[in-house]
């Protein structure tokens, strides 16, 4: 009698066929890589919605994982279609910078402390980097050690939070208020960092310039 292939063996084989890693699958179905390893080693069995999520991510049916009958998902007409679908769901890594100094191109900065992931959809909308918050000028919204996701751009709308370099110092995160004769940089903790106004002549002479717009906060606990 032919022995039935285990769920773990099928997952491993499908990952190999599709040139995916256990980490790729873990990210797609929002579980840990360790959990995927347990499924593959048959020390734990995926059930219910997790089983369906694995099947969807690997382009097969739940029945295939539970039996020896392989039925491919109709939505993938070819391996190329499948690969494109997987890539569209995997994240894009961006560097977390500890500091950004004036005059140094972002791509040349070596002070990379970690990496964060953004979606493929977000990545298509511009160039991004992440910055680790230093100090307490933006408390309580941003606390030291938090990470902000920043879209690189040279201007923001008045009232938006941006990353700004002043007088060659490291980049700072502040709310930017535009006024008739200059800009006001505001902290959310004014007791530590009072609002500071820069006339347009100061902006060009110091200089003061915007590196990007803060689009997301990732608090670190």
Backbone bond lengths (Angstrom), bond angles and torsions (degrees), N, CA, C in turn:
res aa  C-N    CA-C-N  psi(-1)  N-CA   C-N-CA  omega(-1)  CA-C   N-CA-C  phi
1 X - - - 1.464 - - 1.532 109.48 -
2 X 1.332 115.96 130.94 1.457 121.09 -177.51 1.526 109.83 -71.83
3 X 1.338 115.42 128.31 1.450 120.64 -178.94 1.523 110.57 -76.29
4 X 1.342 115.40 137.06 1.459 119.77 -179.33 1.523 110.10 -74.02
5 X 1.316 114.72 136.89 1.466 120.19 177.35 1.526 108.34 -71.94
6 X 1.327 117.06 138.93 1.459 120.38 -178.06 1.525 111.33 -75.45
7 X 1.331 114.95 162.59 1.466 120.33 176.89 1.524 110.13 -59.27
8 X 1.322 116.30 -42.78 1.460 120.55 -179.65 1.517 112.38 -60.91
9 X 1.315 117.12 -41.57 1.465 121.07 178.99 1.526 110.92 -65.61
10 X 1.325 116.12 -37.16 1.462 119.44 178.63 1.535 110.84 -67.57
11 X 1.328 116.34 -42.11 1.464 119.42 178.69 1.526 109.88 -61.40
12 X 1.329 116.34 -44.93 1.470 120.47 -179.67 1.518 111.14 -61.30
13 X 1.334 116.71 -42.36 1.460 120.97 -178.91 1.531 111.04 -66.44
14 X 1.327 116.48 -41.20 1.461 120.21 179.65 1.533 111.20 -66.27
15 X 1.316 116.38 -39.22 1.463 119.68 177.29 1.528 110.71 -60.96
16 X 1.332 115.51 -41.91 1.464 119.76 179.31 1.521 110.85 -65.40
17 X 1.337 116.85 -44.12 1.460 121.37 -179.42 1.532 111.53 -61.15
18 X 1.299 116.43 -36.01 1.460 120.97 -174.24 1.532 112.45 -98.91
19 X 1.342 115.43 7.48 1.470 120.93 177.14 1.521 111.10 55.87
20 X 1.325 115.80 43.08 1.464 122.32 178.11 1.526 109.32 -111.65
21 X 1.323 116.37 155.91 1.454 121.84 175.80 1.525 109.71 -102.68
22 X 1.334 115.06 166.63 1.464 119.20 175.29 1.529 110.40 -61.04
23 X 1.326 116.48 -34.63 1.464 120.53 178.83 1.521 110.87 -65.30
24 X 1.342 116.95 -41.21 1.471 120.52 177.70 1.520 110.65 -56.90
25 X 1.338 115.80 -47.81 1.455 120.24 -178.75 1.519 111.00 -65.17
26 X 1.332 116.80 -40.80 1.466 120.66 179.87 1.523 111.08 -59.13
27 X 1.343 116.52 -42.27 1.460 120.60 -179.89 1.525 111.32 -66.05
28 X 1.328 115.84 -39.20 1.465 119.97 -177.49 1.517 112.81 -65.14
29 X 1.330 116.79 -34.37 1.468 118.63 -175.82 1.526 112.05 -109.09
30 X 1.352 115.83 6.51 1.469 121.56 173.21 1.527 112.88 62.81
31 X 1.338 115.89 47.95 1.465 121.75 170.28 1.522 107.34 -129.47
32 X 1.329 117.20 176.13 1.458 119.88 179.82 1.528 110.70 -82.86
33 X 1.326 114.67 157.33 1.466 120.13 176.42 1.532 110.36 -62.78
34 X 1.333 116.60 -33.41 1.474 121.33 178.07 1.529 110.49 -61.16
35 X 1.332 115.45 -40.45 1.479 119.65 179.35 1.522 110.96 -62.99
36 X 1.341 117.32 -43.25 1.463 120.18 177.39 1.518 110.05 -60.84
37 X 1.332 116.54 -40.74 1.463 120.28 177.91 1.517 112.26 -59.82
38 X 1.308 116.48 -38.02 1.474 120.40 179.04 1.525 110.98 -68.24
39 X 1.339 116.01 -38.47 1.465 118.44 176.26 1.522 110.25 -61.53
40 X 1.326 116.02 -45.31 1.460 120.32 -177.41 1.519 111.50 -66.43
41 X 1.321 116.57 -36.55 1.472 120.70 -179.95 1.521 112.76 -84.18
42 X 1.346 115.14 1.62 1.467 121.55 177.15 1.520 113.76 61.79
43 X 1.351 116.19 29.66 1.460 119.62 172.88 1.523 111.12 -94.65
44 X 1.318 115.11 -8.96 1.458 121.84 173.32 1.513 107.56 -148.66
45 X 1.346 116.12 146.34 1.466 119.56 -178.94 1.517 110.36 -115.85
46 X 1.338 117.46 127.16 1.466 119.43 178.09 1.522 110.99 -70.00
47 X 1.307 115.55 139.83 1.467 119.68 -178.43 1.513 110.46 -134.52
48 X 1.324 115.22 161.79 1.455 121.99 173.26 1.516 114.06 57.05
49 X 1.340 115.29 -128.27 1.454 120.64 -174.76 1.529 111.97 -66.58
50 X 1.342 117.85 -30.24 1.466 120.68 178.74 1.523 110.10 -65.86
51 X 1.317 116.70 -42.22 1.460 120.76 177.94 1.528 110.44 -60.51
52 X 1.336 115.91 -43.46 1.469 119.72 178.86 1.523 111.13 -64.44
53 X 1.345 116.59 -40.59 1.467 119.92 179.27 1.528 111.27 -62.16
54 X 1.324 116.39 -40.77 1.471 120.49 178.07 1.523 110.24 -63.85
55 X 1.322 116.21 -44.76 1.464 120.51 -179.68 1.528 110.63 -61.51
56 X 1.336 116.51 -45.62 1.463 120.30 179.14 1.527 111.18 -60.90
57 X 1.335 116.14 -43.43 1.463 120.36 -177.90 1.529 111.82 -66.07
58 X 1.323 116.54 -30.48 1.464 120.71 -177.84 1.526 112.97 -96.92
59 X 1.328 116.59 0.41 1.457 120.46 174.43 1.511 115.18 75.79
60 X 1.339 116.78 27.76 1.463 120.99 176.83 1.520 108.45 -128.74
61 X 1.315 116.10 -178.35 1.456 120.29 177.07 1.523 110.33 -97.08
62 X 1.316 115.75 161.70 1.462 120.21 175.17 1.524 110.22 -61.77
63 X 1.335 116.68 -35.68 1.467 120.71 179.21 1.519 111.75 -59.35
64 X 1.331 116.61 -36.72 1.466 119.27 179.41 1.525 111.01 -63.37
65 X 1.336 116.55 -40.22 1.464 119.02 -179.83 1.530 111.33 -69.36
66 X 1.329 116.25 -28.30 1.464 119.87 -177.80 1.527 113.04 -90.20
67 X 1.337 116.86 -21.73 1.468 121.20 -178.80 1.521 108.74 -128.61
68 X 1.319 116.31 -171.37 1.465 120.34 177.85 1.519 112.07 -101.31
69 X 1.330 116.48 13.50 1.458 120.23 -179.29 1.519 109.39 -97.38
70 X 1.315 116.36 113.34 1.467 120.71 -176.19 1.520 110.28 -91.05
71 X 1.331 116.32 120.52 1.462 122.28 176.58 1.515 106.88 -127.61
72 X 1.313 117.12 110.84 1.458 121.25 -179.09 1.518 110.70 -73.70
73 X 1.307 115.90 150.17 1.457 120.95 176.30 1.527 110.10 -65.45
74 X 1.330 116.49 137.66 1.462 121.09 -176.84 1.521 112.56 -67.09
75 X 1.354 116.61 -26.02 1.452 116.91 -171.92 1.517 113.50 -71.33
76 X 1.322 119.89 -14.72 1.456 122.11 -179.77 1.524 109.52 -103.31
77 X 1.319 116.95 105.96 1.455 121.15 -177.96 1.521 112.11 -79.01
78 X 1.332 117.38 -22.52 1.464 120.76 -178.91 1.509 109.18 -153.57
79 X 1.335 115.73 169.40 1.457 120.06 177.89 1.534 110.48 -63.86
80 X 1.344 116.76 -31.41 1.465 119.98 177.98 1.522 110.88 -65.18
81 X 1.352 115.50 -41.27 1.461 119.54 177.83 1.519 110.23 -61.53
82 X 1.339 115.49 -41.37 1.465 119.88 -179.62 1.521 110.35 -63.88
83 X 1.336 116.28 -45.82 1.466 121.08 -178.59 1.518 110.95 -60.31
84 X 1.350 116.77 -42.04 1.462 120.68 179.32 1.518 110.74 -63.96
85 X 1.344 115.85 -37.91 1.458 119.86 179.76 1.527 110.69 -65.34
86 X 1.326 116.37 -42.87 1.459 120.74 179.96 1.526 110.26 -64.87
87 X 1.329 117.03 -45.96 1.455 121.22 -177.94 1.519 111.48 -61.15
88 X 1.341 115.96 -34.93 1.456 119.35 -178.05 1.522 111.68 -69.15
89 X 1.348 116.72 -19.24 1.460 120.29 -177.64 1.529 112.65 -100.45
90 X 1.325 117.70 -14.16 1.451 121.06 177.72 1.521 110.10 -81.04
91 X 1.326 116.71 150.09 1.445 121.24 -177.74 1.523 112.96 -79.54
92 X 1.332 114.70 164.28 1.460 122.77 175.84 1.521 107.76 -110.13
93 X 1.324 117.48 126.85 1.460 121.16 -178.56 1.522 110.96 -80.94
94 X 1.342 115.18 137.06 1.461 121.13 173.72 1.527 107.62 -129.32
95 X 1.343 118.21 149.38 1.467 119.96 -176.48 1.520 112.53 -76.67
96 X 1.336 115.73 144.75 1.458 122.15 170.76 1.521 106.69 -97.19
97 X 1.326 116.34 115.99 1.456 121.74 -177.12 1.525 110.23 -96.35
98 X 1.327 115.68 137.60 1.458 119.64 177.57 1.509 111.20 -79.30
99 X 1.337 116.16 -30.91 1.462 120.09 177.32 1.521 108.77 -156.28
100 X 1.315 115.32 156.67 1.461 122.18 176.50 1.525 106.83 -133.41
101 X 1.320 117.76 118.18 1.461 121.72 -179.04 1.519 110.76 -100.27
102 X 1.302 116.16 159.55 1.460 121.26 -179.47 1.520 110.56 -65.35
103 X 1.329 115.22 142.83 1.459 120.58 173.27 1.511 115.32 80.61
104 X 1.320 118.20 -0.33 1.469 120.66 -179.35 1.524 108.75 -106.16
105 X 1.328 118.97 117.07 1.472 120.05 178.20 1.524 110.71 -58.20
106 X 1.324 116.35 141.48 1.462 119.94 -177.75 1.520 112.01 -55.86
107 X 1.337 116.20 -38.75 1.455 119.33 -177.05 1.527 112.67 -69.96
108 X 1.350 117.13 -13.02 1.464 120.61 -178.93 1.525 112.37 -97.74
109 X 1.325 117.23 -6.79 1.463 120.57 -176.69 1.524 110.61 -72.06
110 X 1.322 115.82 128.94 1.464 121.65 -178.96 1.528 112.43 -97.51
111 X 1.327 116.71 -10.16 1.462 121.21 -175.25 1.536 110.52 -81.04
112 X 1.326 115.57 62.68 1.465 121.39 -179.80 1.528 108.52 -94.52
113 X 1.337 116.58 119.19 1.453 120.92 -176.01 1.519 112.97 -95.47
114 X 1.307 116.85 -22.63 1.467 120.32 -176.53 1.519 107.47 -172.71
115 X 1.321 115.88 -172.98 1.465 121.26 174.60 1.520 109.02 -134.18
116 X 1.318 115.74 146.36 1.462 122.65 171.75 1.518 107.79 -119.85
117 X 1.324 115.62 163.78 1.460 119.92 177.96 1.514 110.20 -115.12
118 X 1.333 114.72 140.23 1.453 121.21 170.76 1.525 107.39 -121.06
119 X 1.318 116.47 163.84 1.453 120.17 -178.41 1.525 110.77 -74.68
120 X 1.323 115.16 158.87 1.466 120.41 175.01 1.526 110.23 -58.84
121 X 1.333 115.70 -39.08 1.469 119.91 -179.05 1.524 110.77 -61.89
122 X 1.340 116.91 -44.12 1.459 120.33 178.14 1.523 110.76 -64.42
123 X 1.326 116.96 -42.82 1.469 121.37 -176.69 1.520 112.07 -60.84
124 X 1.332 116.45 -29.19 1.466 119.84 -179.91 1.531 112.30 -73.02
125 X 1.328 116.98 -12.59 1.468 120.37 -175.23 1.523 113.25 -93.36
126 X 1.339 117.65 0.26 1.455 118.63 179.11 1.515 112.48 159.58
127 X 1.331 115.51 -169.65 1.457 122.17 178.44 1.523 108.03 -102.44
128 X 1.323 117.10 132.64 1.451 121.31 -173.73 1.520 112.08 -125.92
129 X 1.329 115.33 152.35 1.452 121.97 167.05 1.523 107.00 -144.57
130 X 1.324 116.48 167.60 1.461 121.18 178.37 1.521 108.49 -118.22
131 X 1.326 116.34 149.31 1.454 121.54 -177.99 1.520 109.29 -132.36
132 X 1.325 115.94 132.39 1.462 120.20 178.17 1.524 109.25 -85.00
133 X 1.335 115.69 131.23 1.461 121.20 -178.12 1.529 110.19 -71.80
134 X 1.328 115.59 131.51 1.462 122.36 175.30 1.531 108.37 -115.14
135 X 1.316 117.19 139.35 1.459 120.94 177.41 1.515 113.01 79.55
136 X 1.342 115.25 -173.45 1.472 120.50 -173.60 1.524 113.62 -124.54
137 X 1.332 117.32 21.22 1.468 119.19 -176.56 1.521 112.98 -68.73
138 X 1.333 117.61 -21.24 1.464 119.48 -177.24 1.530 112.56 -109.45
139 X 1.340 116.56 16.18 1.464 118.84 174.29 1.529 109.66 -68.51
140 X 1.321 119.90 152.30 1.468 126.25 3.84 1.534 114.28 -88.85
141 X 1.325 117.62 -4.90 1.471 119.16 -176.01 1.525 111.36 -67.32
142 X 1.333 116.17 -46.47 1.457 121.11 179.06 1.529 107.95 -117.27
143 X 1.316 117.36 127.86 1.457 120.16 178.17 1.526 109.81 -115.65
144 X 1.321 115.63 159.56 1.457 120.37 -176.61 1.528 110.35 -57.64
145 X 1.330 115.18 132.54 1.458 120.74 -178.57 1.520 113.26 98.40
146 X 1.348 117.34 -19.06 1.464 120.02 175.39 1.529 109.31 -65.34
147 X 1.315 115.45 160.54 1.457 120.98 179.34 1.523 108.71 -121.25
148 X 1.338 115.74 133.32 1.466 119.74 175.11 1.528 109.05 -110.48
149 X 1.329 115.57 141.68 1.456 121.81 175.27 1.524 107.14 -93.77
150 X 1.332 115.47 128.13 1.463 120.80 -172.11 1.529 110.30 -122.99
151 X 1.342 115.83 129.39 1.465 120.30 171.75 1.525 108.25 -90.10
152 X 1.306 116.31 123.69 1.460 121.05 -176.77 1.523 109.71 -68.12
153 X 1.333 116.68 121.18 1.454 123.18 176.78 1.517 108.44 -162.80
154 X 1.315 116.50 153.20 1.465 121.04 -172.64 1.520 113.43 -90.92
155 X 1.325 118.31 -0.01 1.461 120.61 -179.45 1.525 109.11 -153.52
156 X 1.323 116.24 156.63 1.462 122.63 175.67 1.519 108.17 -137.75
157 X 1.312 116.47 166.38 1.464 121.07 175.24 1.528 109.30 -76.83
158 X 1.317 116.70 151.27 1.457 121.05 177.41 1.523 110.19 -59.14
159 X 1.328 116.51 132.31 1.455 121.49 -179.33 1.515 113.65 96.68
160 X 1.335 117.48 -10.94 1.455 120.40 178.82 1.526 110.44 -85.56
161 X 1.323 115.61 159.53 1.459 121.26 179.52 1.522 108.66 -95.00
162 X 1.314 115.04 127.54 1.454 119.67 -177.40 1.514 112.02 -131.40
163 X 1.321 115.11 172.59 1.461 122.64 174.15 1.523 106.75 -104.39
164 X 1.337 115.59 122.20 1.463 121.51 -171.62 1.528 110.11 -126.42
165 X 1.327 115.90 142.31 1.463 120.97 171.72 1.525 108.34 -110.66
166 X 1.336 115.10 129.37 1.460 121.54 -179.01 1.524 109.74 -120.96
167 X 1.334 116.48 123.41 1.462 122.25 172.07 1.534 112.87 56.20
168 X 1.318 116.49 36.44 1.455 120.06 175.60 1.509 115.36 78.64
169 X 1.335 117.92 1.73 1.461 120.80 179.80 1.525 110.10 -80.32
170 X 1.330 114.47 172.30 1.462 118.68 177.67 1.522 110.74 -60.55
171 X 1.317 115.14 157.17 1.458 120.61 -178.79 1.524 110.76 -62.28
172 X 1.317 115.54 144.15 1.456 121.65 177.85 1.527 109.19 -126.16
173 X 1.320 116.58 148.18 1.468 122.31 179.00 1.520 108.29 -100.24
174 X 1.323 116.92 119.68 1.464 120.87 -177.61 1.528 110.19 -147.95
175 X 1.343 115.33 157.38 1.462 120.22 169.62 1.520 107.75 -77.60
176 X 1.328 116.17 134.02 1.457 121.16 -175.03 1.527 109.43 -108.18
177 X 1.312 115.51 116.55 1.459 121.38 178.80 1.529 108.24 -108.92
178 X 1.319 117.19 119.72 1.462 120.90 -179.94 1.528 110.36 -90.16
179 X 1.330 115.23 131.29 1.450 120.86 178.13 1.527 109.20 -122.90
180 X 1.328 115.80 174.72 1.458 120.32 -172.96 1.527 112.71 -60.34
181 X 1.324 116.73 -37.16 1.466 119.41 -175.77 1.533 114.19 -116.24
182 X 1.327 116.81 15.96 1.456 119.27 178.00 1.517 112.25 166.86
183 X 1.341 115.93 -162.96 1.467 120.54 179.43 1.528 109.52 -127.44
184 X 1.322 114.55 150.38 1.451 122.26 178.55 1.524 107.90 -113.45
185 X 1.335 116.42 126.50 1.463 120.73 175.93 1.520 107.75 -99.46
186 X 1.327 115.99 120.79 1.456 120.53 -174.46 1.520 111.00 -118.08
187 X 1.326 115.42 133.15 1.462 121.57 170.84 1.519 108.43 -91.58
188 X 1.321 116.65 159.14 1.468 119.42 174.97 1.527 110.13 -88.34
189 X 1.332 116.23 -1.68 1.460 122.19 176.16 1.535 107.88 -124.29
190 X 1.363 117.69 73.42 1.469 121.78 -172.61 1.521 114.27 -63.11
191 X 1.345 117.37 -19.72 1.460 119.24 178.88 1.527 110.84 -65.94
192 X 1.323 116.64 -28.92 1.468 121.91 -179.48 1.520 110.74 -94.04
193 X 1.339 116.23 -38.79 1.465 120.99 -175.52 1.524 108.15 -134.39
194 X 1.338 117.79 92.26 1.475 120.01 179.57 1.522 110.71 -61.14
195 X 1.325 118.18 151.62 1.470 120.87 177.42 1.527 110.55 -54.45
196 X 1.312 116.67 141.83 1.463 120.69 -178.34 1.524 108.98 -126.35
197 X 1.329 115.54 128.46 1.456 121.39 -176.63 1.528 110.17 -104.04
198 X 1.338 115.12 138.51 1.459 121.35 177.77 1.526 108.84 -127.07
199 X 1.344 115.14 120.46 1.454 118.97 174.60 1.528 109.16 -71.25
200 X 1.336 115.44 162.66 1.461 118.96 -176.06 1.531 112.10 -62.38
201 X 1.337 117.83 -30.06 1.460 119.01 177.30 1.533 110.63 -69.61
202 X 1.331 116.37 -35.11 1.465 120.15 175.89 1.532 110.52 -64.82
203 X 1.331 115.28 -38.71 1.460 120.46 -177.55 1.522 110.95 -59.39
204 X 1.327 116.61 -39.88 1.460 119.87 -178.57 1.522 112.32 -82.38
205 X 1.342 117.72 -29.14 1.459 120.41 -175.40 1.532 112.93 -85.23
206 X 1.320 118.27 -37.53 1.469 119.47 -173.12 1.535 114.23 -65.15
207 X 1.264 126.05 -53.08 1.466 127.54 -5.02 1.543 110.98 -92.79
208 X 1.337 113.64 174.30 1.461 121.39 170.77 1.517 106.68 -121.76
209 X 1.321 117.25 123.60 1.458 117.01 178.16 1.524 111.59 -146.35
210 X 1.313 113.67 154.04 1.473 122.36 -175.94 1.524 109.37 -93.08
211 X 1.332 114.74 131.56 1.469 120.42 177.23 1.527 112.39 -92.75
212 X 1.330 116.08 -31.78 1.460 117.43 -177.20 1.514 112.46 178.46
213 X 1.315 114.41 177.34 1.461 122.49 -179.25 1.522 109.84 -107.96
214 X 1.336 116.27 131.72 1.464 120.68 175.85 1.523 108.52 -73.77
215 X 1.325 116.83 120.48 1.463 120.76 -176.60 1.535 112.78 -110.71
216 X 1.342 116.21 -13.67 1.470 117.90 -177.72 1.518 109.55 -159.46
217 X 1.330 116.12 142.11 1.454 122.39 174.22 1.526 108.80 -109.26
218 X 1.318 116.29 131.85 1.464 121.85 174.65 1.512 107.73 -119.44
219 X 1.343 114.88 95.76 1.455 120.73 -177.10 1.521 110.03 -69.62
220 X 1.323 115.68 140.91 1.461 122.01 178.42 1.526 108.60 -111.92
221 X 1.319 115.56 123.07 1.469 119.73 -176.76 1.520 110.35 -99.65
